[in-house]
Amino acid sequence: MVASKDGDDVMSDFEEDAEFKSCWSGPTVRITVGSNAQVFVIHKDILIEASPVFKAMLSAGMIEQQTNEITLPEDPARAFNILMVWAYGRNPPACTGDEDSVVDAILTWKMADKYAMPQLQNVLIDELKEHWKQFHFYPRYLSWAVRNLPDTSELYKFLFDQLTYKLANRPYSYQLAPQDSTLAASGLQCQEKRVRQLENLLSMGEDSAKLFWAVQNLEKGKGSPARLEGCHYHVHADGEECPQEDSTSTEPEQSGADI
């Protein structure tokens, strides 16, 4: 046998099963989510590291700590799934150019806010910015925010500011096309959908007046909120901020696909 420098068998390093901590081992928690009671089984260490709210739930004395079960009937399972993908691998959920991915990002932002996960909230805001650099903004997103978010939240501010910018700079995107329009049938359908959604939003009382005056008073030449870089619309604990400097992208805005 060949001996190692300290006199031990050199093969022992390969034969011993060294102790290490793995996210794939350890106790798990059964989490039932949404109106359809979809079940997720998540490692407890991952939950505790991802969210101080889950950490508190699973601390000594709480019923969840005793049963290793959590029930979240009011949370959407589709958003919770994104939340857990992020918790395990920090893989940013991407807005892929379709409305479903935008809805997923918005719902997940709200859930990340509920469970105190600001880093994920900021990644989601950045993904939404990238999406709206290229694609049309649909008023229903702000209608949802009016019903579901305080107007002090960063996501509400972003959605409000983005629609304000679009209405001030591209009002034709929210008006019915003339009969002799050269838009394709799919484009006409999308434009009609935006018009209907805007009419619904404008029927929502105080928020419609607020939007009207914001459009009227928007500073001329002000760039798209989607092109603001840095900490704009990000969530941070007191005293924290993003490492990069705030700036506005100077690249020209693309007309984008009408989805």
Buried (B, 14 or more C-beta within 10 A) or exposed (E): EEEEEEEEEEEEEEEEEEEEEEEEEEEBBEBBBBEEEBEBEBBBBBBBEBBEEBBEBBEEEEEBBEEBEBEBEEBBBBBBBBBBBBBEEEEBBEBEBEBEBBBBBBBBBBBBBBBBBBBBBBBBBBBBBBBBBBBBBBBBBBBBBBEEBEEEBBBBBBBBBBBBBBBBBBEEBBEEBEEEEEEEEEBBEBBEBBBEBBEEBBEBEEBBEBBEEBBEEBEEEEBBBBBBBBBBBBBBEEEEEEEEEEEEBEEEBEEEEBB
